[in-house]
């Protein structure tokens, strides 16, 4: 088994375990201190929004320009050190200018009815975490160019799945005050950066002396342009993904963001198949586009959409039909139940992402890759407007952020679908997609009819078994997907052998 296959398997296992831990934390820990959980998500989201400015686009240069810098003998011309210097320069510039622009930012925030006290209370944590996240991303990207993704994933994503429940549990038990816990969070992130640096050192690739002579004027121009593209792309992506947490906190409350984050985590579970399929399908799409095999691109586009939807709809049904019982398990049903619509809005947004599957990859790997920045920036702007409109002006509060996100994701993917249809004459949907959506609607109806009233856990188990049998049977009977049929047949054969 090759390095890529081993790393991919490890990556998938780590991701799956992380999702399970996150889901359990969502049910049994986060609801007990929603305010502090909201604070943690606000600081993390704000730091993610800030670090593209601090980075000056440096982290984006690693994967794009490593093939040019690659030279074992010359320490890859010190690309890692060069990127770190740019990041340090960016953070230093921000540190110098922020005291001058801070009064104007707070004044503008106050004009928009944002809670400026929250901004003032956590601004130092946001800045420090942004710096740490920046170097974490730099080292993770650098490790990935050597085919190493499992350990960085374990350190950066999986460890946070463990950290947040611990911090919220300590806060709920009043074992430490909030300041101590936030300081502990920062030290934990710093420890991750140190471990990543040591990991790169262990690989023998910690070469940090830049070779400025290697950077010709033409190469410097190319890197500068790509870095700017990286800033805008990362900023658009973060504003699309993290803005709701920030605006809910500033326009509603920390507890409101905690509630929103609990339902958002549930919805994020639905996206797991998309992450796996993009990781597998992305390189294949790139190769097919490079060879001009657009019929192959179309086939993969449609199969990825269909098979991903089969899995995502199944997860959506599993959570959606059992949502009441899942909330009962939290011990905070009365506080959370009024906000169930958040899950359904965000869940539908994830299904839309899954249905349009590889549209981003098709654009990025085509000659029109620069176009991808336009819908991304459009999404960012529309998301700002929608969040402010639905949360504040229309008064929907926490639920308004979910409505805004659903609308923004729909428009974002619609633009890309229209562009791909226009330029390449392909789209991801088939007749089987319509049948699958009908199966999902019918199964959801069946799920709500099944009310055994045996208790939360027995009800979840009983309903899940019935829904699984019903959903899978319909998908197989109507021949929705040959690939799905093969997977089910293989597992069924293994089950029969096990019981023989």
N, C-alpha and C positions, 0 to 999 in steps of 0.2 A: 504494500500500500504506500503510495507516494505522500510527500509532505502536504500537498494541497488537500488530498482526501482526508488525511489524519487530522489536519487542522480544521477542516470543515465539519467533521464528525464531532470533534471536541467542542467547536463553536456552537453547534446545534444543541448538544447536550447541556452546555452551560446556559444557553439561552432558555431552553425549556425548563430547567431547574429554577432559573431566575424568575420565570413567569409564575411558576407554582408558588414560590416563596412570596412573590409580590401579591399574588391573589389571596393567599392565606393571611398575609399581613393586612390586606385591605379589609378582610372580614373580621379578624379577631384583635387587631391592634389599633389601626389608624382611627376607627370611629370613636375611640375613648379619649383622644385628645385632638380633636379636629382643628383647633386653632393653631397648635404648634405644628401639626402636619402641614397646615396651610402656609405657615411661616417658612418651613423648610422648602416647600415647592416654590414659593415666591422668590426666595433668595436664589435657588438653583436656576429658575427660569430667567430671572433678571441677569444673573451672571452669564448665562448662555446667550442672552441678547446683547450683552456688553462685549463679550470677548472677540467678536469679529472686528470691532473697532480697535481693540488693543492689539490684535494680531497683525494688522496691516496686510492681511491675506497671506501671511508667511506659511501657515500650516498647509495651505492648499498647494504650495509649491513642491512639497515632498514627493507625492505620488506622480505628479505630472512631469517633473524634471529629473527625477532620480535616474531614469535610463541614460540621460545625457551626462550626469555627474558620476555615474557608476564606474568605479575603478578601485579594485581591492588594494592595489599597490599604493595608490595615492589617497587612500582613506576617503574615497568617494568625493574628493576635493572639498572635504569639510562641509558638505551640504547641511548636516545636522547643526553644526556650529553656526553657520550662516543664518539658518532659519531661527535659531534661538536668539541670535543678536538682533534680528529684525523684530522678534516678539518683545525682547527687552526694551528696544527703542520705542515700540508702540505703547507699551505699558507706561514707560517713563513720560512720553509726550502727554498721555491722558492724565497722569498724575500732576503734571505741571499746569495743564489748562483747566482741569476740572474746578479748582477753587474759583476761577474767574467766571465760568459759565454756570456754576451751581445755583446762584440766586435766580438767574433767568429760567433755569429748568424748573426750579421749585415754584416760581411764579406762574409759569405756563401750566404746570401740573395742578396748581390751585385753581387756575381759571377753568380747567376741565373738570373740576370737582373731585380730583384725586385726593386721597388722604396723604398729605405731604409728611405727616408725622411718621407714617410707616416708612416712607422713603428715607427720611432722615435717620430713623432708628437703625436701619439695616444697610445703609449705603457702604459702610466700610467692609462689611461681610460680603456684599455683592462684588465690590472691586477685588478684594483678595481672592475670593473664590473664582472670579473670572480669570485672573492671572494663573491660578493653579490649574483650572480646566484647560486653559490654552496650552500649557506645557504638557499636560496629560495627553491632549489630542496630538500634539507634535510628536511625542515619543511613541504613541500608539500607531500613528501613520507611518513613522519611520520603521517600526518593527514589522508592519504589514508589507513593506516593500521586500522584505526577506521571507515572506510567506508565513509570518508568525502572527496569528490573529487570536488564538485561543487564550493565551496568558494575558495579553492586553485586555481582552473582553472580560476575563475573570476579574481583573483588577479594577477596571474602570466602571463596568456596568453591574456585574454580578455582586461585587462587594458593596455597592450602594444599596442593592436590594436587601442586604443584611444590615447596613448601617442605619437606614431610616427607621425600620421597626424598632431597633434598639434605642435610638434617640427618643422616639415617641413614647416608648414604654417607660423609659427613665423619667421623661417629663410627666407622664400620667401618674407615676408613683411618687413624684416630687422628690426624687433622690438627688437631683441636681437642678440648679436654676437654669433659666433659658440661656443666659450668657455663657455659662460653662458648657452647655451642650453645643451651642453654636461654635464656640472655640474648639471643642472636641471634633466637630465636623470638619473644620478647616484643617486641623492637624491630621485627621484621617486622610483627607484629600492630598495633603502634602506628602504623607507616607506613600500614597499610591504613585505619585510622581517619582519619588525616590526609588521605589521598587521597579518602576518601568525603566528608569535610567540604569539601574543595576542589571536588569534583564538584558538590555541592549549591550551593556558592558560584557555580560556573560556570553552573548553571541559574538563578541569580538568586533562589534561595529560601532563602538562609541568613539567616533572620530569627530572632534569638534573644532579643529583648527581650519578656518576657512581658507580656501585658495582663491584669493581675489583675482589673481592673474588669469584664472580659468574663465572668469566671467567677462566675456567680450561685450562690446557695446550692443551688438544685436541680441545676444543672449540676455543681457540686463533688461533691454526693452521688452523682450518677450516675457520675462519673469515679472516685470512690473505690470504689464497689461493683464497677465493671468492672475496676479495677486489682487488687482482691483476687481477682476471678475469674481475671485474667491470671496472678497469682502461682501460684495453685493449679493452673491448667491447665498452665502452663509447667513447674512442679515435677513434676506427674504425668507429663508427656510426657518430661522429661529422666530421671526415675527409671525410666521404661519403656525408654528408648532407650540410656541411658548407664550404667546401674547395673551391668551385667554386666562392663564393662571395669574399673570401680572395685573390685568385689568379687573378681574374679579376681586383680587386682594385690595386694590386701590379704590375701587368704586363700591365694594360691598364690605368685606371684612376678611381677616385672616381665617376665621372659622368658615366663612363662605367658600374660600379657596380650598380649605380642607375637604369640605363636602364635595365640591366640584372635582377635586383630584381623586377622591375615592371612586366616583362613577367613571371618571376618565380612565383610571387604571383598569377597570372592568372592560371598558370598550377597547382599550389597547390590546387586550388578550386576543381580540378578534383579528388583529393585524399580524399575528405571528406567522400564518401561512404566507402572507405577502413578503415578509422579510426573507423567508427561506427561498421562495420562488425567485425573487429578484436576485438573490445571491447566486442562484444556480443559472437562471435564465439570462442575466445581464451579459456575461462574457459570450454566451452563445449568440445573442442578438448582435453583439459587436462584430463577431466573426462573420455572421451571415450578411450583415450590411456591408462589411468590407469586401466580401466576395460578390456582392450584387444579387444575392439570393433573396429577393423580396417576397417570393412565394413562401419560402421557408420562414421568413420573419412573420408573415401573416399567420401561418399555421401555428407557430410557437406563441404568438400574441394571443390567439384565440384559445389555445389549449391552456395557457397559463391563467388566463382570465376565468375560464370555465372551471378548471380543477381547483384553483384558489378559492373561487366562490363557493364550491361545494363544501370545502373545509370551513371557510369563514361564516357561511350561513349556519352551518352546524353549530359552531361556537356561539354565534349570536342567539340561536334558538335555545341552546343550553343555558345561557345566562339569562336571557330575556324571559323565558317561560318560568324560570326558577327564581326570579329576582326578588319577589316578596319573601320567599323562604330564606334566601341568602341574607336579606336585610334583617330578618328575625334573628339570624345567628349572630349578628353584630352586637345584639343587646341594645341597639339604639334605633330601633325600627321607627319610632314616632318622629325622631329628628331627621331621619334620612328619607323616609317614604315619600314626603311631598316633592322630592327632587328626582324621582325615577325617570322623568322625561329626559334628564341629562344623559343617562345611559343610552336611551333609544336614539336621540339625536346624534350623539357621538358614534354610536354603533352603526347607524346608517352611513355616516361619513366614512367609516372604515370600510364598509361594504362597497361604497362607491370607489374608494381607492383600490380595493381588490378587483372590482369589475373592470377597471381600466388598466390594471396590472402594469405592464411594461411600457406604458406610454412615455414616461420620462426617459427610460433607457433608449427607446427608439429615437427620440429627438436628440439626446446627448451624443449618441454614437453615429448620428447622421451628419451630412455636411451642414445641416442647419442647427448645430448644437447651441449656437448663441441665442437662438429663439427661446430656449428653455428659461432664460433669465426673465423674459417679459411676463409670462404667466405667473412666475414666482413672485416678482415684484407686484404684479396685479393682485395676487392673493394676499400679500402682506398689507397693501393699502386697503383693500376691501375688508380684510379681517379687522383692521383698526376701526374703520367706519362702522362695520356691522356690530362689533363688540360694544362700542360706545352707544350705538343706537339702541340695541336690544337690552343691554344691561342698565344703562342710565336713562336715556331719553324716554324709552317706552316702558321702563320700570319692571322688566322681567327678572332683574337681579341675576342670581347665579344661573338659573335656567337659560337666561338670555344669551350667555356666553356659548352654551351648547348649540342653540339655534343659529347663532352667528357663525360658528365653526362649520356646521352642516351646510349652510348656504354658501360660505366661502369655498369649501372643498368641492361642492358641486360645480360652481362656476369655474374654478381652477381646472378641474378635470375636463369640463366641457370644452374649454378653450383648446386644450391639448388634443382632445379627440377630433375636433373640427380641423385643427392644423394637420394632424396625421392623415385624416381622410382626404384633405385637400392636396397635400404634397405627395403622399404615397399610395393613396386609394386603398387603404386598409383600415379595418376597425375590429375591435375585439369580440363583438357579439355575434352569436348564431341563434338559430331557432332553439337549440338546446338551452341557451341562456334564459329564454322566456319560460320554458318548461320548468327550469330549475327555480326561478323566482316564484312560479305558481306553487311548486312543491313546498317552498319555504313558507308561503302564506298559509297554505292548508295545514302544514305541520304546526305552525304557530297557533292556529285556531284549535287544533287538537290538544296542544299543550295547555291551553287555558281551560279546556273542558275537564281535563284530568285534575281533580281536587280530592285526593284520598283523605286529607285531614288527619294524618297519623302523627303529625309532628314535623318540624322543619326538615330534619335530616332524612327520615323515612320518605317524606313527600318528594324531596329532591332526588333521592335514589330511584324511587318507583317511577316518577315522571320521566327521568332521564333515560331509563331503560326503555320505556314505551316510545318516547320520542326518537331515540336512536334507531330502534327496530323499524318504526314507521318511516322515518326519513330515508334511511339507507335502502329499505325495500323499494320505495318509490323511485329513488335515483337509479337503482339497478333495473327495475321493471321497465322503466321508460327509456333505458339505454342512453342516459344522459352523457356518460363519459366512458370510453373504453379503458382509459388509464385507471379510473377509479374502480372499474370492474375487476381489473387485473390485481390491483392492490387488495381489494376485499377477498378475492379468490385465494390469493397467496396466504393471507392471514387465516382464512377459514381452513385451508389445508393444514397449517401449522397447529391450529386448535384441535382438528380431528386427530392428528398424529399424537398430540399430547395426551388425549383421553383414550387412546387405544391401549 
